[in-house]
């Protein structure tokens, strides 16, 4: 490795560390003050950097929130996918994965508020959900578990309904504890499953998400 290559690598690593520092600082401030009450100045002070340094990484508060949501969401989806891929049935993977995400959002309402505030385009556009959900829809159709005429429409059904459920949580509307199960049941029906099969899958024993040390989900307390 040349000296120039070494400097480039070190610079990239330093920049990534600072970006992560700003994202973690934003999570702490969002958790303390709320998403809507947070200003760029608050995040810069939490990270102990100047506003000028902040603007080297993010131009607006909205851009910062989108970055936080992308990293937080993808972190959660990796944890979930590690569990669900132990199941061969794509319908089980779909049901368990959606329920794990929704139950985690019930426990960490800040995550739900990020999704609602940032919007579905940013929430989904750069998300690993665009890898995992189509994978399981296609596998479910191939296995005869799902019965849909259009894969894009099925993807819209799953992601759109899940996003709406997270937005509902963000509003703190009265919801039963089994709200995630009811949402997933309706999604499975929309994918063409029989009522009895959809009900069974929506009630399978569920593993809780246990973030490892250093995970962004650990930056704020459960609701």
Wavefront OBJ file of the C-alpha trace (Angstrom):
o trace
v 0.000 0.000 0.000
v 1.383 3.404 -0.959
v 1.526 6.358 1.425
v -1.241 8.037 -0.566
v -3.454 4.935 -0.296
v -2.815 4.817 3.451
v -3.808 8.458 3.914
v -6.952 7.907 1.853
v -7.961 4.884 3.928
v -7.273 6.639 7.232
v -9.244 9.674 6.074
v -12.214 7.530 5.056
v -12.175 5.710 8.405
v -12.015 9.008 10.302
v -14.913 10.376 8.288
v -17.011 7.262 8.932
v -16.294 7.465 12.666
v -17.450 11.084 12.751
v -20.586 10.267 10.773
v -21.396 7.469 13.227
v -20.739 9.850 16.133
v -23.231 12.355 14.738
v -25.849 9.654 14.175
v -25.458 8.302 17.722
v -25.585 11.853 19.097
v -28.756 12.519 17.110
v -30.372 9.407 18.583
v -29.588 10.557 22.117
v -30.986 14.025 21.447
v -34.074 12.687 19.646
v -34.738 10.365 22.572
v -34.360 13.208 25.091
v -36.129 16.053 23.296
v -38.262 14.318 20.708
v -37.849 14.293 16.946
v -39.731 17.510 16.211
v -38.076 19.583 18.934
v -34.507 18.728 17.927
v -32.329 21.303 16.179
v -29.029 20.814 14.373
v -27.373 22.854 17.123
v -28.535 20.286 19.710
v -26.948 17.427 17.791
v -23.687 19.334 17.226
v -23.458 20.117 20.942
v -24.138 16.489 21.877
v -21.388 15.342 19.498
v -19.104 18.136 20.703
v -18.457 19.434 17.202
v -19.070 22.777 15.514
v -22.093 23.427 13.314
v -19.619 23.771 10.459
v -18.349 20.252 11.070
v -21.935 18.992 11.160
v -22.634 20.496 7.741
v -19.684 18.581 6.300
v -21.821 15.450 6.754
v -25.479 16.514 6.661
v -27.094 19.548 5.071
v -30.406 19.470 6.939
v -32.074 17.931 9.960
v -34.254 15.888 7.597
v -31.169 14.430 5.923
v -29.761 13.517 9.322
v -33.006 11.813 10.356
v -33.059 9.852 7.113
v -29.495 8.650 7.802
v -30.410 7.706 11.358
v -33.456 5.797 10.164
v -31.498 4.000 7.440
v -28.785 2.812 9.833
v -31.192 2.018 12.663
v -33.639 0.249 10.363
v -30.998 -1.786 8.583
v -29.431 -2.744 11.893
v -32.817 -4.040 13.045
v -33.500 -5.846 9.774
v -30.153 -7.667 9.900
v -30.939 -8.865 13.424
v -34.388 -10.011 12.324
v -33.191 -11.692 9.146
v -30.608 -13.673 11.092
v -33.509 -15.270 12.977
v -36.088 -15.690 10.211
v -33.709 -17.250 7.706
v -33.525 -20.253 10.015
v -37.042 -21.062 8.747
v -37.469 -22.764 5.375
v -41.064 -21.665 4.803
v -41.071 -18.186 3.158
v -44.524 -17.477 4.615
v -43.169 -18.110 8.105
v -40.200 -15.860 7.367
v -42.529 -13.095 6.223
v -44.856 -13.386 9.213
v -42.116 -13.663 11.829
v -39.984 -10.902 10.324
v -42.832 -8.396 10.143
v -43.975 -9.187 13.669
v -40.448 -8.833 15.065
v -40.076 -5.406 13.456
v -43.508 -4.231 14.624
v -43.033 -5.502 18.176
v -39.634 -3.803 18.352
v -41.280 -0.570 17.204
v -43.877 -0.989 19.957
v -41.046 -1.142 22.472
v -39.001 1.632 20.843
v -41.536 4.238 19.732
v -38.745 6.573 18.643
v -38.081 4.183 15.769
v -41.742 4.434 14.746
v -41.575 8.234 14.926
v -38.536 8.257 12.637
v -40.442 6.250 10.052
v -43.480 8.503 10.264
v -41.471 11.734 10.129
v -39.109 10.756 7.333
v -41.776 9.140 5.139
v -42.002 5.880 3.253
v -39.807 6.928 0.311
v -36.752 7.541 2.488
v -37.677 4.851 4.992
v -37.815 2.123 2.360
v -35.736 3.448 -0.530
v -32.330 2.645 0.989
v -33.530 -0.092 3.311
v -32.550 -3.738 3.351
v -36.289 -4.368 3.310
v -36.015 -3.959 -0.458
v -33.811 -7.069 -0.445
v -35.532 -9.217 2.140
v -39.230 -8.655 1.435
v -39.132 -9.295 -2.359
v -37.016 -12.393 -1.684
v -39.677 -13.909 0.564
v -42.614 -12.840 -1.613
v -41.077 -14.480 -4.680
v -40.175 -17.612 -2.723
v -43.676 -17.739 -1.258
v -45.263 -17.527 -4.710
v -42.921 -20.205 -6.055
v -43.783 -22.500 -3.140
v -47.518 -21.959 -3.578
v -47.806 -20.230 -0.200
v -48.744 -16.827 -1.627
v -51.176 -16.233 -4.461
v -50.681 -12.848 -6.106
v -50.984 -11.632 -9.671
v -48.370 -8.895 -9.390
v -45.126 -8.973 -7.432
v -44.837 -5.143 -7.408
v -48.389 -4.898 -6.052
v -47.612 -7.507 -3.393
v -44.468 -5.595 -2.372
v -46.529 -2.408 -2.115
v -49.081 -4.221 0.035
v -46.475 -5.509 2.484
v -44.302 -2.411 2.780
v -47.186 0.047 2.619
v -49.195 -1.712 5.326
v -46.170 -2.148 7.587
v -45.289 1.534 7.149
v -48.853 2.564 7.977
v -48.735 0.419 11.113
v -45.523 2.128 12.246
v -47.082 5.546 11.604
v -50.078 4.507 13.699
v -47.724 3.585 16.536
v -45.999 6.950 16.214
v -49.337 8.676 16.863
v -49.654 6.780 20.162
v -53.188 5.762 19.296
v -54.813 3.169 21.585
v -53.808 -0.260 20.278
v -54.126 -3.809 21.610
v -50.940 -5.644 22.526
v -51.501 -7.990 19.596
v -51.677 -5.117 17.099
v -48.611 -6.490 15.213
v -50.313 -9.880 14.914
v -53.492 -8.323 13.525
v -51.516 -6.283 10.989
v -49.547 -9.330 9.842
v -52.730 -11.404 9.625
v -54.238 -8.835 7.241
v -51.050 -8.747 5.163
v -51.030 -12.530 4.814
v -54.662 -12.463 3.718
v -53.730 -9.865 1.129
v -51.032 -12.203 -0.149
v -53.703 -14.815 -0.807
v -53.362 -17.086 2.200
v -56.367 -18.889 3.722
v -57.709 -17.425 6.950
v -56.752 -20.422 9.088
v -53.203 -20.521 7.714
v -52.778 -16.747 8.080
v -54.048 -16.843 11.644
v -51.666 -19.661 12.585
v -48.639 -17.887 11.125
v -49.562 -14.616 12.796
v -49.561 -16.359 16.177
v -46.392 -18.454 15.982
v -44.029 -18.242 18.978
v -41.873 -15.159 18.531
v -38.292 -14.435 19.493
v -37.523 -10.976 20.848
v -34.879 -8.830 19.188
v -31.758 -8.629 21.361
v -29.439 -5.887 20.051
v -25.739 -6.537 20.679
v -23.585 -4.112 22.641
v -22.960 -0.987 20.615
v -26.156 -1.286 18.603
v -28.020 1.927 17.838
v -31.193 0.463 19.341
v -29.430 0.606 22.707
v -29.154 4.389 22.496
v -32.630 4.886 23.913
v -34.821 3.140 26.420
v -37.904 1.088 25.518
v -41.232 2.921 25.529
l 1 2 3 4 5 6 7 8 9 10 11 12 13 14 15 16 17 18 19 20 21 22 23 24 25 26 27 28 29 30 31 32 33 34 35 36 37 38 39 40 41 42 43 44 45 46 47 48 49 50 51 52 53 54 55 56 57 58 59 60 61 62 63 64 65 66 67 68 69 70 71 72 73 74 75 76 77 78 79 80 81 82 83 84 85 86 87 88 89 90 91 92 93 94 95 96 97 98 99 100 101 102 103 104 105 106 107 108 109 110 111 112 113 114 115 116 117 118 119 120 121 122 123 124 125 126 127 128 129 130 131 132 133 134 135 136 137 138 139 140 141 142 143 144 145 146 147 148 149 150 151 152 153 154 155 156 157 158 159 160 161 162 163 164 165 166 167 168 169 170 171 172 173 174 175 176 177 178 179 180 181 182 183 184 185 186 187 188 189 190 191 192 193 194 195 196 197 198 199 200 201 202 203 204 205 206 207 208 209 210 211 212 213 214 215 216 217 218 219 220 221 222 223
